[in-house]
Amino acid sequence: MRSYYPCEQIRAAEAPLLAALPEGTLMRRASYGSHGWWPRNSTHAPAPLPAGR
């Protein structure tokens, strides 16, 4: 059986880290990760979407 941390415990552990980050840092990191950050010449980059999408 796996044990999980309750949400309250996770939030309490994250609070000091989040308080120390400059405003907008988390959103910047999230947007960087969701906008296809692979190099164009990488063989592991996802294929581009077909035209018209």
N, C-alpha and C positions, 0 to 999 in steps of 0.2 A: 504494500500500500504506500502510495506517495503522500508525503505531507506537504502542505502548502502554507504559505504565510498569509495571514489575514490582511485585508486591504489597509486597515488602520496601521498595522506594523510596517507595511511597505511605505505608506505615505509619511510616517514618522521618520523612517530611515532616509527617505528622499528629501525631506524638507530642508536640511542644511545645505545640501548640494544645490537644490533649486534656488535657494535664497542667495547663494554665492554667484550664480550665473548672471551675466549682463542681460538686460531686457532683450527679448527676441531671439536669444541663442537657440532655444529648443525648436522654435518654428523654422529657423534657418537650417538647422540640422535635418529636420523632418523634410523640408522641401528639397534639400540637396539629395536626400535618399530617394525621393519619389519622382525625380525628373531624369531618370536614365543617366547616371553618372559614369557609365562605362566609357572608356576611351573609344573613339571611332575606329581605331585600327585593331581593337581587341577581337580575338576569335570567339570570345565568350559573350560578346554584346548581343542583345536581342535583335531579331530581324526588324527592320522598319515596317510600319504599317503600310498597307496598300494605299495608293492615291485615292483621294475622295473620302477618307475617313476622318 
